[in-house]
Structure formats: structure tokens, C-alpha cells
Amino acid sequence: MLTQLSTQPKVVGAKQVKRALEAGKAVKVFLCDDADPRIIQELAAQCEAKGVEQVRGVSMKALGKACGISVGAAVAAIITG
């Protein structure tokens, strides 16, 4: 599931994912269970409204590693083009 993040175009972080959702570019959003609930709830609501697939059940550390960064990431999204 997380291997997609290493092979497809992506954005990492709450601000970038929010922009991708607003622009209609997000295809799949990964939301970490151990991230700040306020951030996750807001982005989850946007995903619901836009009909974007959500993936949960990952840790910030694992998501950061899958995205190729040396720190944890709360959210990431696979984007179009």
C-alpha cells in the first residue's frame, strides 16, 4: 500500500495535501493514526466531500519513510500528473 508513494507523483504534509484536494489533483490520501487529530479530521472531511480514497492505519514514521523523507509525515497524497 505504501509502496505506491515511492513510484507515483505525491505531495507530503497537511498544507500540500489540502492544496491538492482543493485543486482536484489528489487521487488517494494517506492519513496517519498517530498524527494530530485536528489535522486528520479536517483533511478526512475534505476527502469525503471530494470523493477521494483515504488510507488509514499507518504511522507517521512509516509514512515519512515511504515518502523518502527522514522525519515522520502526518499526511501524504498521490496526485495526478
ZAVEX-239278 format. One record per atom (N, C-alpha, C): chain; atom name; residue in one letter; z, y, x. Coordinates in steps of 0.001 Angstrom, whole numbers. Each point is the difference from the previous one (the first is absolute). Layout:
% ZAVEX-239278
+--------+-------+-------+---------+---------+---------+
: drengu : fivex : dotor :      up :   north :    east :
+--------+-------+-------+---------+---------+---------+
:      A :    CA :     a :       Z :       Y :       X :
...
+--------+-------+-------+---------+---------+---------+
***
This chain:
% ZAVEX-239278
+--------+-------+-------+---------+---------+---------+
: drengu : fivex : dotor :      up :   north :    east :
+--------+-------+-------+---------+---------+---------+
:      A :     N :     m :       0 :   -1192 :     833 :
:      A :    CA :     m :       0 :    1192 :    -833 :
:      A :     C :     m :       0 :    1250 :     874 :
:      A :     N :     l :     872 :      65 :     998 :
:      A :    CA :     l :      54 :    1178 :     861 :
:      A :     C :     l :   -1134 :      39 :    1015 :
:      A :     N :     t :    -677 :   -1127 :     212 :
:      A :    CA :     t :   -1092 :     -32 :     977 :
:      A :     C :     t :   -1146 :     916 :    -405 :
:      A :     N :     q :    -135 :     276 :   -1282 :
:      A :    CA :     q :   -1040 :     922 :    -469 :
:      A :     C :     q :     157 :    1373 :     633 :
:      A :     N :     l :    1231 :     394 :     283 :
:      A :    CA :     l :     251 :    1329 :     547 :
:      A :     C :     l :    -544 :     164 :    1418 :
:      A :     N :     s :    -175 :   -1089 :     718 :
:      A :    CA :     s :    -516 :     109 :    1364 :
:      A :     C :     s :   -1524 :     -14 :      45 :
:      A :     N :     t :    -637 :    -367 :   -1104 :
:      A :    CA :     t :   -1458 :    -133 :      16 :
:      A :     C :     t :    -729 :     988 :    -905 :
:      A :     N :     q :     708 :     671 :    -883 :
:      A :    CA :     q :    -649 :     896 :    -960 :
:      A :     C :     q :     493 :    1431 :     175 :
:      A :     N :     p :    -784 :     979 :    -474 :
:      A :    CA :     p :     449 :    1403 :      83 :
:      A :     C :     p :    1307 :     178 :    -766 :
:      A :     N :     k :     918 :     781 :     575 :
:      A :    CA :     k :    1316 :     150 :    -611 :
:      A :     C :     k :     576 :    1382 :     271 :
:      A :     N :     v :    1011 :     324 :    -763 :
:      A :    CA :     v :     837 :    1165 :     266 :
:      A :     C :     v :    1438 :    -481 :     -11 :
:      A :     N :     v :     840 :     670 :     782 :
:      A :    CA :     v :    1398 :    -405 :     143 :
:      A :     C :     v :     893 :    1203 :    -262 :
:      A :     N :     g :    1059 :    -223 :    -775 :
:      A :    CA :     g :     961 :    1063 :    -287 :
:      A :     C :     g :    -145 :     526 :   -1416 :
:      A :     N :     a :    1106 :     497 :    -520 :
:      A :    CA :     a :      47 :     433 :   -1395 :
:      A :     C :     a :    -985 :    1129 :    -309 :
:      A :     N :     k :     -77 :    1000 :     862 :
:      A :    CA :     k :    -897 :    1137 :    -274 :
:      A :     C :     k :   -1457 :    -429 :       2 :
:      A :     N :     q :    -376 :    -819 :     989 :
:      A :    CA :     q :   -1393 :    -443 :      97 :
:      A :     C :     q :    -372 :    -911 :   -1170 :
:      A :     N :     v :     919 :    -886 :    -382 :
:      A :    CA :     v :    -269 :    -900 :   -1123 :
:      A :     C :     v :    -105 :     800 :   -1296 :
:      A :     N :     k :     866 :     988 :    -168 :
:      A :    CA :     k :     -59 :     847 :   -1208 :
:      A :     C :     k :   -1350 :     717 :     -85 :
:      A :     N :     r :    -469 :     526 :    1140 :
:      A :    CA :     r :   -1310 :     665 :      15 :
:      A :     C :     r :   -1123 :    -971 :    -350 :
:      A :     N :     a :      72 :   -1215 :     542 :
:      A :    CA :     a :   -1027 :   -1004 :    -275 :
:      A :     C :     a :      -5 :    -386 :   -1477 :
:      A :     N :     l :    1179 :    -110 :    -592 :
:      A :    CA :     l :      81 :    -304 :   -1436 :
:      A :     C :     l :    -591 :    1130 :    -831 :
:      A :     N :     e :     347 :    1222 :     340 :
:      A :    CA :     e :    -506 :    1153 :    -751 :
:      A :     C :     e :   -1508 :     138 :     122 :
:      A :     N :     a :    -542 :    -382 :    1161 :
:      A :    CA :     a :   -1439 :      95 :     222 :
:      A :     C :     a :    -764 :   -1205 :    -541 :
:      A :     N :     g :     727 :    -999 :    -494 :
:      A :    CA :     g :    -647 :   -1193 :    -534 :
:      A :     C :     g :    -531 :    -933 :    1078 :
:      A :     N :     k :     513 :     107 :    1221 :
:      A :    CA :     k :    -485 :    -824 :    1106 :
:      A :     C :     k :     854 :   -1236 :     255 :
:      A :     N :     a :    1222 :     -33 :    -497 :
:      A :    CA :     a :     893 :   -1136 :     248 :
:      A :     C :     a :    -429 :   -1200 :    -829 :
:      A :     N :     v :    -105 :   -1158 :     661 :
:      A :    CA :     v :    -396 :   -1238 :    -665 :
:      A :     C :     v :    1215 :    -901 :    -211 :
:      A :     N :     k :     874 :     -59 :    1008 :
:      A :    CA :     k :    1200 :    -827 :     -55 :
:      A :     C :     k :    1104 :     736 :     749 :
:      A :     N :     v :    1192 :      76 :    -603 :
:      A :    CA :     v :    1116 :     711 :     604 :
:      A :     C :     v :    1135 :    -982 :     292 :
:      A :     N :     f :     509 :      59 :    1226 :
:      A :    CA :     f :    1113 :    -834 :     438 :
:      A :     C :     f :    1269 :     840 :     -37 :
:      A :     N :     l :     996 :    -448 :    -773 :
:      A :    CA :     l :    1256 :     725 :    -185 :
:      A :     C :     l :    1149 :    -838 :     546 :
:      A :     N :     c :     774 :     549 :     908 :
:      A :    CA :     c :    1094 :    -746 :     626 :
:      A :     C :     c :    1253 :       6 :    -868 :
:      A :     N :     d :     659 :   -1149 :      -7 :
:      A :    CA :     d :    1236 :    -138 :    -768 :
:      A :     C :     d :    1174 :     741 :     626 :
:      A :     N :     d :     -45 :     190 :    1324 :
:      A :    CA :     d :    1130 :     634 :     675 :
:      A :     C :     d :    -230 :    1489 :     289 :
:      A :     N :     a :    -975 :     586 :    -656 :
:      A :    CA :     a :    -273 :    1433 :     157 :
:      A :     C :     a :     794 :     801 :   -1040 :
:      A :     N :     d :     -14 :    1315 :     158 :
:      A :    CA :     d :     692 :     900 :    -930 :
:      A :     C :     d :    -547 :    -219 :   -1418 :
:      A :     N :     p :     859 :    -397 :    -938 :
:      A :    CA :     p :    -467 :    -294 :   -1368 :
:      A :     C :     p :    -709 :    1172 :    -679 :
:      A :     N :     r :     386 :    1230 :     315 :
:      A :    CA :     r :    -654 :    1157 :    -631 :
:      A :     C :     r :   -1473 :      58 :     376 :
:      A :     N :     i :    -305 :    -284 :    1263 :
:      A :    CA :     i :   -1393 :      12 :     456 :
:      A :     C :     i :    -777 :   -1124 :    -663 :
:      A :     N :     i :     584 :   -1171 :      16 :
:      A :    CA :     i :    -680 :   -1181 :    -538 :
:      A :     C :     i :    -247 :     139 :   -1492 :
:      A :     N :     q :     989 :     491 :    -738 :
:      A :    CA :     q :    -144 :     144 :   -1452 :
:      A :     C :     q :   -1113 :     974 :    -354 :
:      A :     N :     e :     -69 :    1108 :     704 :
:      A :    CA :     e :   -1037 :    1004 :    -274 :
:      A :     C :     e :   -1393 :    -581 :     257 :
:      A :     N :     l :    -165 :    -666 :    1142 :
:      A :    CA :     l :   -1305 :    -555 :     326 :
:      A :     C :     l :    -355 :   -1175 :    -907 :
:      A :     N :     a :     997 :    -796 :    -383 :
:      A :    CA :     a :    -253 :   -1112 :    -924 :
:      A :     C :     a :    -487 :     529 :   -1344 :
:      A :     N :     a :     583 :    1104 :    -460 :
:      A :    CA :     a :    -429 :     600 :   -1265 :
:      A :     C :     a :   -1439 :     503 :      98 :
:      A :     N :     q :    -361 :     576 :    1146 :
:      A :    CA :     q :   -1375 :     465 :     186 :
:      A :     C :     q :    -970 :   -1174 :      30 :
:      A :     N :     c :     413 :   -1093 :     641 :
:      A :    CA :     c :    -847 :   -1204 :      27 :
:      A :     C :     c :    -238 :    -512 :   -1415 :
:      A :     N :     e :    1068 :     -42 :    -797 :
:      A :    CA :     e :    -116 :    -456 :   -1395 :
:      A :     C :     e :    -979 :     879 :    -765 :
:      A :     N :     a :     142 :    1306 :     162 :
:      A :    CA :     a :    -843 :     940 :    -725 :
:      A :     C :     a :   -1470 :    -118 :     401 :
:      A :     N :     k :    -246 :    -302 :    1277 :
:      A :    CA :     k :   -1372 :     -77 :     510 :
:      A :     C :     k :    -571 :   -1422 :     -62 :
:      A :     N :     g :     838 :    -979 :    -356 :
:      A :    CA :     g :    -459 :   -1381 :     -52 :
:      A :     C :     g :    -238 :    -614 :    1369 :
:      A :     N :     v :     786 :     431 :     993 :
:      A :    CA :     v :    -140 :    -494 :    1369 :
:      A :     C :     v :     968 :   -1166 :     221 :
:      A :     N :     e :    -493 :   -1061 :     631 :
:      A :    CA :     e :     818 :   -1175 :     284 :
:      A :     C :     e :    1147 :     350 :     938 :
:      A :     N :     q :    1189 :    -530 :    -304 :
:      A :    CA :     q :    1185 :     215 :     829 :
:      A :     C :     q :     428 :   -1324 :     624 :
:      A :     N :     v :     413 :      67 :    1252 :
:      A :    CA :     v :     556 :   -1166 :     686 :
:      A :     C :     v :    1415 :     360 :     414 :
:      A :     N :     r :     946 :    -817 :    -412 :
:      A :    CA :     r :    1407 :     236 :     331 :
:      A :     C :     r :     548 :   -1197 :     758 :
:      A :     N :     g :    1238 :     114 :     440 :
:      A :    CA :     g :     646 :   -1119 :     665 :
:      A :     C :     g :    -189 :     -12 :    1505 :
:      A :     N :     v :    -381 :    1135 :     565 :
:      A :    CA :     v :    -137 :      84 :    1452 :
:      A :     C :     v :    1065 :     958 :     549 :
:      A :     N :     s :     349 :    -186 :    1259 :
:      A :    CA :     s :     973 :     887 :     632 :
:      A :     C :     s :    -733 :    1136 :     712 :
:      A :     N :     m :     718 :    1078 :     254 :
:      A :    CA :     m :    -583 :    1143 :     702 :
:      A :     C :     m :    -452 :    -406 :    1403 :
:      A :     N :     k :     797 :    -815 :     658 :
:      A :    CA :     k :    -333 :    -437 :    1356 :
:      A :     C :     k :   -1304 :    -808 :      -6 :
:      A :     N :     a :    -119 :    -944 :    -924 :
:      A :    CA :     a :   -1201 :    -843 :     -82 :
:      A :     C :     a :   -1229 :     830 :    -368 :
:      A :     N :     l :     173 :     964 :    -894 :
:      A :    CA :     l :   -1132 :     833 :    -402 :
:      A :     C :     l :    -462 :     877 :    1158 :
:      A :     N :     g :     946 :     590 :     719 :
:      A :    CA :     g :    -356 :     804 :    1166 :
:      A :     C :     g :    -762 :    -812 :    1026 :
:      A :     N :     k :     475 :   -1203 :     269 :
:      A :    CA :     k :    -661 :    -885 :     968 :
:      A :     C :     k :   -1407 :    -352 :    -461 :
:      A :     N :     a :    -151 :    -310 :   -1288 :
:      A :    CA :     a :   -1316 :    -348 :    -545 :
:      A :     C :     a :    -976 :    1174 :      86 :
:      A :     N :     c :     534 :    1215 :     -50 :
:      A :    CA :     c :    -839 :    1200 :      78 :
:      A :     C :     c :    -280 :     425 :    1440 :
:      A :     N :     g :     615 :    -702 :     946 :
:      A :    CA :     g :    -234 :     312 :    1404 :
:      A :     C :     g :     789 :    1169 :     534 :
:      A :     N :     i :    1145 :     293 :    -639 :
:      A :    CA :     i :     848 :    1079 :     498 :
:      A :     C :     i :    1324 :    -595 :     467 :
:      A :     N :     s :     693 :     706 :     873 :
:      A :    CA :     s :    1207 :    -543 :     618 :
:      A :     C :     s :    1278 :     303 :    -779 :
:      A :     N :     v :    -133 :     630 :   -1143 :
:      A :    CA :     v :    1164 :     305 :    -859 :
:      A :     C :     v :    -268 :    -570 :   -1383 :
:      A :     N :     g :    1043 :     -54 :    -807 :
:      A :    CA :     g :    -153 :    -496 :   -1365 :
:      A :     C :     g :    -813 :     979 :    -852 :
:      A :     N :     a :    -582 :    -553 :   -1048 :
:      A :    CA :     a :    -753 :     827 :    -950 :
:      A :     C :     a :     475 :    -349 :   -1412 :
:      A :     N :     a :     255 :    1004 :    -808 :
:      A :    CA :     a :     461 :    -222 :   -1369 :
:      A :     C :     a :   -1127 :    -437 :    -918 :
:      A :     N :     v :   -1188 :     590 :     214 :
:      A :    CA :     v :   -1162 :    -306 :    -833 :
:      A :     C :     v :   -1270 :      60 :     834 :
:      A :     N :     a :    -991 :    -733 :    -454 :
:      A :    CA :     a :   -1333 :      54 :     596 :
:      A :     C :     a :    -987 :    -359 :   -1102 :
:      A :     N :     a :   -1241 :     393 :     187 :
:      A :    CA :     a :   -1012 :    -308 :   -1004 :
:      A :     C :     a :   -1322 :    -348 :     688 :
:      A :     N :     i :    -676 :    -970 :    -575 :
:      A :    CA :     i :   -1378 :    -286 :     392 :
:      A :     C :     i :    -867 :     945 :    -809 :
:      A :     N :     i :    -945 :     646 :     664 :
:      A :    CA :     i :    -832 :    1002 :    -673 :
:      A :     C :     i :   -1478 :    -381 :      59 :
:      A :     N :     t :    -764 :     630 :    -845 :
:      A :    CA :     t :   -1452 :    -193 :      13 :
:      A :     C :     t :    -613 :     863 :    1079 :
:      A :     N :     g :   -1060 :    -515 :     586 :
:      A :    CA :     g :    -809 :     686 :     988 :
:      A :     C :     g :     737 :     872 :     909 :
+--------+-------+-------+---------+---------+---------+
***
